[in-house]
Amino acid sequence: MTGFGTDHLPYGIFSVDGGPRRIGVRLGDGVLALDELTDRPELAEKSLNPLMALGPQVWRETHEQVTWLAEDDSPTIPLSDVVMHLPFEVADYVDFYASEHHATNVGRIMRPDGEALTANWKHLPIGYHGRAGTIVPSGTPVIRPTGQRHADDIGPSRRLDLEAELGFVVGTPSPPGEPVAASSLADHVFGVVGLNDWSARDLQAWEYVPLGPFLGKSFATSISHWVTPLSALDAAWCDLPGQDPRPAAYLAPDEARGLDIDVEIELAGEVVSRPSYASTYWGPAQMLAHLTSNGASLRTGDLFASGTISGPERDQRGCLLELSWGGQEPFTAGGRERTFLEDGDEVVLRYSAPSTSGGRLTLGEVRGSISPARG
Ligand code: MN
């Protein structure tokens, strides 16, 4: 069982021997090339955006056709023979802060004398607009950023971190001035990717007051090669852990659900944490409703992410800031005591979810290694 059976069929962009970029779906340890197996023009493109723009009815028809091809033993190209690329052109990128366990831990670490959660936290899903142009596919090396660590202190980040997250990929656009209802998630969201929001904590701590994250996060964000269609996650929907106080009506407090997706963080060859997305406070439909509630329009290729996924337990923390409690409590990985990322470290994020077939899906992994700072 690979988690990449006919109940999953995630989409990606691949090439062979330096040839053109092509659309395929993953089936087992191979790629089913959709340009050769269909005559659909949107499947002969070099990114998923044209397909994503066509909306949920076309996505369903495509999925049915692809499922038929996959079940018909159509030939696949071995994964070892392909190079994978960024699966879609990223339009705008928003990152939320939707895990109460993460926000509480970070509040305690960064503001030990204040309230852990800010006054707004349970009334709206907090987020910030990130940098779309530095979103890179899994496997891309991450260069340690240099910047202001404090006043008169410029140099390579000493507190480079990972953030285990999920990303939601928007296909269908929306017009300006028309908020997208929480009930319309499946009309707009094409699929889900794994996401690592690399974060330089020293740069971030110095720069973030009062406007939020900036250069401490904009140097790189990694996403998986494979986009899991939202419809493949039909069996993964679950109740949210519970929202008190009751959110505003546009955040659909009675209908909002979460996704039961297990996350695994590997550092230097060792699994150091296993958070569950099911424990996250704000659901994806609530994040989408909130980010359009002011009338902001959606574009094909927009990406909004969950924020760091942390569970209630110590071994469910979704970033090294939490795992090392601000660097004060080193943990062990790769046989050594660790706090933040070192040059040469490789991070792998893995995800799995229940499938409609009764088994489990493996979502696309997110891999990245740290290269030394330049200059
Ligand atoms: Mn983040």
Residues whose N, C-alpha, C, O or C-beta is under 5 A from the ligand:
A	BS01	MN	D95 F96 E163 D197 G307 T308
